[in-house]
C-alpha cells in the first residue's frame, strides 16, 4: 500500500516525528519507487535516531545507486548498529565504482573496525577494486597495508599473488600475517615455497603460515609442517596439525613414519591427524598394526578406532591377541568404536585376558548388544576386579536379555557401591517384575547413588508395588533421592502419592518442592488445589511457576488464579 503513495506523501512520512514505523515504511517505499528526487531526503534519514529507519534508508539508497549517497553511506560504516552497518555496506557494493576511492581512504581510519569494514566492502567489489588495493598494499601506513591485504585475499584474483608474496617480507608482522592468510585463501602454488620459508623463520606469522599451507594442500609442505609438531608453541602445533589434515593423503606415509619416532607427544598428535584424515590412512594404519614397536601398534589401533572404518575390523580382531597389554586395551576400545558384530567372539575371548583388557572388552560388548555375550558377561559379574563387574552389569543392561535378571539380582549384594549402582540401572533397563522387590530393597542402600538409581529403575517398571516404597523415598536424607522420587511418582500418577507429595511442597529443597508441584499437576487430584495455591507464594519463582502450571491442569475454580499470577509475573519481569 505504501508504494502506491505519491512521492510527496512519502517524503512527508519520512519526516514523521510521531512514529518511527511510518518513517521506516516511507524509506522502504521510496527505495521501491526509485525516484532520484528522494536521494537527498534519504541521505538525511541516515541520521535518524531510530536504527530501523537508518537501515531502511541505506537499503533504499543502495537500490537507487546514486553516487551522491556514497560519502554518507561510507560514514554509516561507523554506525553503532550492526544491521545498519551491514546494510550500508550492501548499498556501497551496489553503487560500485563511485564508492571505491572513498572506501580506499576509509582504510586509513583510526578505528580498526571501520577500516576492516571498508576492506570487506572493497573485497566484495571484486576486480573493480583490484588496482587501487594493490596500490594501497604499498601505502606508508601499516594499517592500510593490512586492510588492503585482507581485501585482496577476499577478491581471490591470481594477479595479486606476487604482490602478496612480497608483502610476506613487510616490516609489520600484521601485514605479513594478513598476506599469508590472503595467499592461503587464493590457493596459488607460487605461494608454497615462500610460505614454507615463513613457517620456518617468522615466529610471529608461523601459525598463520601453517594454516595457509594447509589450504594450499601441496605435498611440499608436509615435512615442514611435521617439523612444527615439535614446536614449543601450542597454537603452532595445533595449526600445523590442522594443516596436515587438510593436505590429506600425501601426508599419510610421512605421518606413519612419525609414529615410529621417540617423542611420545608427537606420536599422539600424528595418530590424531591420521584418524582425522580418514579413508586414505586406513591401509597404512592396518599395516602399522604389525610394526615391532608396541607404541606404534597402539597409536595405529587408536587412529583406526577414531575412523570407525569397517575395513579395520578383521585386522583389529587379530590384534586382540597382541603381546602388549596396552595394545590389546586400545584394540578393544577401537572395536567398540567401530561397532561391528564380527568382533563379538574375539571380545568374549578377551574377557579372559588382563584386567584392563577385560574392562574394555566388557564395555565394548555392551555397545555391540549381541546375545552371544550374555553368558560370558553374567560370568564376568563375579570377576575379581570391580571395574569389570561394573562394566559387565552395564553391558547386560544394554543387551536387555531376561536371562540376566536373576544373576543381576544376586549382584545387588556386591561389596562395591558403584557396581551395585550399575546393577540397579541394568535391572531398570530390563523392566522385569522379578526385580521389583530387590529394587525396593535397594532403596535402603547406604550409597546415595544406588538409591537414586533404584528410584529411576522402579519408575520404569509398571508395577503397583513400587508406589509405597517411592512414597517412603520422599523422606530420604539425600535431597536428590527425594527429587527423583517426586518425578517418579508424577510419572506413575497413582493417587496414593497425593498427600505425601503435598507434604513435599514444604520440603527445604526448592528443587524437591518444584518437582512435587509438577507431579501433583500430573496426577490431577482435587486434593492438591489448595496446597498448590499456597505454593504460589513460595520464595522460589520456579516453584511458583510449576504450581501455576499444575493448577492450570486441574479443573475449575483455580483458573482466575492462574491468569492473575501470569499478569503479576509479567509486571515483575518488565521491571
N, C-alpha and C positions, 0 to 999 in steps of 0.2 A: 504493500500500500504506500509505503514511504517513498518508493522510487517514482511513483506517479505524481508526486507533488511537484509543483513548479520550482524552478531554481531559486526564485526569490523566497518562497516559503521555507525551503531547505536551508538557505543561508541565514534566515531569521532564526530557525530552530537551532542552528549551530551555535547561536549566542544565547540560547535559553538559559536563564540563571536559576530556574526553579528545579529542573530535573536533569541530571546527567544522562539519563537514559534517552531523553529526547535529543540531546546533543550527539550522543553516540549514534543513534539511528540516522540522524541527519548526515553525519560524516560518512557513514556506510553508504547511504543512498547517493550522496554526491560522487563518491567513487564509482558507483554503478552507472551514474548518469554520464560521467566523463567530460563534463563541460569545463574547459580550462579557465573560465571565469571564477571557478571555485578554488583555484590553486592558492591564491593569497589568503583567503579566509581559512582554508585548511591548514596552511602553514601557521597561522595564528593559533589554531586549535591544537597544535602540537604542544602548546604551553598550558593547556587546560589542567586544572587541578586534579581532575579525575583520570586515572591511568587507562581506563577502558575507552574514554573519549580520545586520548592521545594515541592509543593503539589503532582505533578506527580511522583517525586522521592519517596516520602513517600508511595504513592499508590503502586508503583512497588515493593518496599521493603516489604510491607505487603503481597503482593501476593507471594513473594518468601519464606517468613517465615524463614529467615536465622538469627540465633542468633547473628551474627556479627553486625547486624543492631540495636540491642536493645539499647545500650547506646546512639548512635547518635539520635535514634528516641525519646528516653526519653528526651534528651536535646531539641528536637523540640517542646516539650510541652511549651517551653518558647517563641516560635516564635511570632513575633508581629502580624502575620496574623492569623485570626481565622480559616479560612479554612485549612491552613497548620497544625495548632494545632489539628483540628478535624481529619484530615487525618492521622497524626502521631499516634493519639490515636487509630484509627481504625487499623492501622498496628500493633501496640503493642498487641492489643486484638487478632489479627490473629496469632501472634508469640506465644502467650500464656505463658507457664511455664517459659521459659528463661527470660521473662520480669518481673516476679513478684518481685524478690529481688531488682533489681534497682528501681522499682516503689515504693517499701516499703521505700527505702532510700530517694526517692524523697518526701515522705510525710513530711520529716523534712525540706524541703526547706523554706527559709525565705519568699519567695514570696508566698503570700496567694493563688493567682490564680494558680500558678504552682502546689502547694501542693494539691489543690482540683481537679485539672485535673488528677493528679496521682491517687487520690482516685476514681474518676469517672472510670478510666480505670480498676483499680483493682475490682471495683464493677461489671463491665461488664464481668470480667473473671469468676465470679461465684465461684463454690466450690473449684477450684484450689487455690484461694487466701484466703480461709476461715481461715486456721490455722495461716498463717502469720499475717493476720489482727487482729485476736483475740489476738495474742501475742502483736501486736502494741497497742492494747487497754490499755495495762499496761505500755506503754512507759513513761519515765520520762518527756518527752516533751508534754505539753498540746495540742499544735497544731497537733502533731502526733495522739494523742488520739481522737481529734475532727474528723480528716480526716478519721481515721480508723472506727469510729462510723458511719460516713456518708457512707462509702463504704459497711460496713456490713448491713446497712439498705437497700442499693440498691440490695445486694445479696438476702436478704429476707429469709435466712435459719433459721429454728426454733432453731438450735443448738446455735445460738448466743444470744438467749433471755436472759438467766440468766446472762451472762457477761454484757449485756447492762443494765439489771436491776441494777446490781452492780454499773455500771457507772453513774446511777442516783444520786449516793452519792458522785461523784467526787468533788474535791475542786474547779475545774474550772467550772464556770457556762456555758461556751461554750461547754464543754464536756457533761454536764448534758443535755443541750438543744439538742445537736446532738443525744444523746442516746434516749431522749424522742421522737424525730422525727423518728428515726430508728425503735423504738418499734411501733409507730403508723403505719409505712409502713409495718411492718411484721405481725401485727394484731394477736398476740397470747394472749389468755385470761389471761395467767400468769402475763401479764403486767398491768392488770386493777388496782388492789389494789395499787401497787407501784406508778402508775401514779396518782391515786387519792390522795395519800399522797403528791406527788409533787405539785399537784394542790392546795392543802390546805396550804402547808407550804413553798414552794420555790417561793418567789416573782419573782426572775429573770427568772424562767423557766415556770411560771404558764400559760402563753399564749400558749406555745408550748404543754404543757401537756394537755390543753383543746382540742387543735386540735387533738392530738394523741388519746385521749379518744373518740372523735367523729369518728375517723377512725376505732376504735375497735368495736363501736356500741353495747356496753354492757350496759344493763339497770342499773347495779350497779353505773354507772357514772352519772345517770340522776340527782339525788338530789344534789350531789356535784357541778355539772355544773349549776344547777338552783341557788345555793347559789352564784355562781360567777356573776350572773346577777346583783347583788347588789354591785359588786366591783367598787371602785372609778376609776380604770384604764379602759379607753375606749376600748383599744385593748384586754384586758382580757374579757370584756363583749362581744365584737364582736366575739372573738374566741369561747367563750362558747356558744353563740347563734348559730353559725355555727355548732358546735359540736352537739348540741341538734337537729338541723335539720337533720344531718347525722344519728343520732340514730333513729329518726323517731317515729314509732308507740308507742313504750314503753315510750316515753316522753310525749305523748298527755295528759293523765289524770293528771299527776303532773303539767303540764303547765296550764290546765284548772283551777286547784286549785290556781295557781299563779294569774290568772285573778281576783280572789276574795280578793287578798291582798290589803293593803293600799297604797303601793308605786306606784304612777301613772306611773312613767317612766318604772318600771319593768313590769307593766301591758301591756304597749305599746309594749315592747320587746317580751313578751310572745305571744301576739296576732300576731306579725310579724312572730315569729317562727312557730306558728300553721298554719298560712297561707302558709308558705314555705313547711311545712311537707305534706300538701295536703290531699289526699283521706282519710288516716286513721283518720284525725282530723275532718272530716265533721260532723258525727253524734254527737260527744261530743259538737261541737260548736253549732249545731242546738239546742241541749238540753240547752246550756248556754244562748240561747235567752230567756229562760223562768226564768232565775235567778232573784231574788228580787233586786239585786244591778244593777242599771242602767248602771254603768260603765262597768260591766261585759257584759251586753247585747250589749252595743255599741261596745266593743272590739271584741266580737264574730261576730257581723254583719260585721265589718271591715275585719276580717280574712276570712270570707266566701266570701266576695266580691273579695278579692285577689285571692282566689282559682278558682273563676268562675265556681263552680260546680253546675250543674243544679238541683241537688237534694235539694239544699238550696232555690230554688225559692219560693215554696209554704210557707215554714216557714217564709221567709223574707217578703212575701206579708202580712202574718198575723201580722208580727212585725211592719208593716207600721202604725198600729193602736196603737203602744206603747204609754204609757202615758208620756214618756220623749221626749222632742223635739230633743235633741242631738242623741238619738237612732233612731228616725224617719229619721233624716237627713242622718245618716250613712247607714241606711237600704236602703233609696232611692239611695244613691251612690252605694251600693253593687248591687242593681238590675240593675243599669245602666252598671256596670262592667260585669255582667253575660250575659246581652243582650238576655233575654228570653221574648217573647211577651206575655206570661201569665201574666206578671206584668203590662201590659198597663192599664187595668181598674183601678187597685189599684193606679197607679201613677197619673192617671187622677183625681181620688178622692183626692189624696194628693195635687193637685193644689188648693184645698180649705183650706189647712191647714195653719200652721205657715209660717212666711216669709221665713225662711231658708229652710224649707221643700219644699215650693213652688219653690224656686230657683232650688234646686237639682232635684225635680220632672220634671220641665220643661226641664232641661238639659238632664235628663235620657230619656225622651220621644223623644227628638231629636235623640238620639243614636238608639232608637228602630225603628224609621222611620215607624210608624204604622198610617194608615189613620184615625183610630178612634180618634187619638189625635188632629186632625186638628182643629175642632170646639173649644174644650177647650183651645187650645193654642192661637187661634185667640182671644178668650175672655181674655186670660192672657196678651195680648198686651195692655190691659187697666189697668193692675194691678197697685196698688199704689206704689209698690216697683220697682225701676228702674232695679234692677238686674233680677227680674222675667220677666219684659218686654223684657230685652235684651236676656235672655235665651229662651224665647218664640219665639222671632224673629229668633234666631239661629236655633232652633228646626224646625220651619216652612220651613226654607231654606233647611234643611236636608231631610225633608219629601217630599218636591217638589210637593205639591198639588196646582193646579191652583186656587183652591178655596181661597187660602191665598193671592193672588195677590192684590186685592183691599184693604183688611184690612192692608196689609203691606204698600201700597202706602199712606194710611191715617196715618200710624205710622211714616212716614217721618217727620211729624210735632212734634214728641216727643220732649220734652224740654231737654232731656238728649242726649249729643253728642254720648256717647258710644252705646246707644240704637239705635240712627239713623244709626250709622255705621253698626251694625248688621242687621238692616232692609235693608240697601243698599246691604250688602253681600247676604242676603236671596233673594232679587229680582234678583240679578245677577245669583244665582243658579237656579232660576225658569225660566229665559230666556224667559220671556213673553213680547211681543211687547207693551202691555199696560203700561209697566214700563219704556219705553224709555223716554218719556217726563219728568216724575217725577225724573228719574235718571239724566237727563240733568240739571234739576233744582238743584239737589243735588250737582252738580259741583260748585255751588256758596256758599255752606255751610261754615259757619265760622270755623268749625273744620277741621283741616288738614286731620285727619283720615277718615272723611266722604268723603272728596273729592277724596282721594286715592282709597277708596273702590268703589266710583262711577265710576272712570275710569276703574277699574277692571271689574265691573259689565257691563258697556257698551260694553266693549271688547267682553264679552261673548254673547251679543245679536247681531245677524246678521241683522243689520238694517242700511241703508244708512244715516238715520237721525243722527247717532252718530258721524259721521266724523267731521263735523264743530265744534260741541262742544268740541271734543277731540283736535282739532287744537287750539281752544281757550285755552285749558288747558296747552298747551305748553308755555303759558305766565304766568302761575300761580306763585304766590310769593314763594311757597314752592318747592324746587328743586325736592323732591321725587315725587310730583304730576306730574311735568314736565317729570321726568324719566319714570313713568309708562304710561304716555300719549304717549311717543315715542314708547314704547313697544307695546301698544295697536294699534297704527297706523301701525306699522310694521306688525302686525298680520292681520289687516283688508286689507292692501295693496290697498288702494284707492289712485289714482294718485293726487287727490286734496291735499294730505298731503305732496307732494314732496317739494314744495317751503318752507312751514313752517319748515319742517324737515331740509332743507338746512340751514335755519336760525339758527336752534338749534345746528348745528355743531360749532357755535360760542358761545354757552351758557357758562357761567362762571363755571358751574359744569362739571367736566370731565366725570362723570357718565352719565349725560344727553348727552354730545357730543358722548360718546361711543355708547350709545343706539340709538342715531339718525343715526349714521353711519350704524349700524346694520339694522335699519328699512329701510333706503334707499336701502340697498342691497336686502332686501326682496321685496320691491316694483319694483325694476329693471327698473327704468325710466332713460333714457339717460341724462336728465337734471342734474342728480346727479353726472355725471362722473367728471367734472372739480372741483366742490366743494370737492368731495371725494379725488381727487388728492391733493388738498390743505391741506386736513386733514392728509395726510401722513406726514406732517411736524409738527403735533400737539406735544405739550410738553409731553403729556401723551402717553406712549407706547401702552396702551390698546386701546386708541382712534385710534392710527396709525394702530394697528393690525386689528381692526374692519373695518376701512376704506379700508385696503388692501383686507380683505375678501369680503367686499361689491363690490369693483371693480372687484374682481375675479368672481362675479356672474353676472356682466354686460358684454356685448359682446364687442369685437373689440379691439380698439387701446390701451386700458389700460393694456393688458396682459404683455407687456415688463416691464411696471412699477412695476407690481406685482413681477416678477422674480427679478428685481433689488432690490426691498425692502427686499425681502427674503434674498438675499445674504448679504446685508448690516447688517440686523438684526443678521444673523448668525455670522458675524465677531464680532459684538458688544457682543454677548452672550459669545463667546470664550474668549474675552478679559476680 
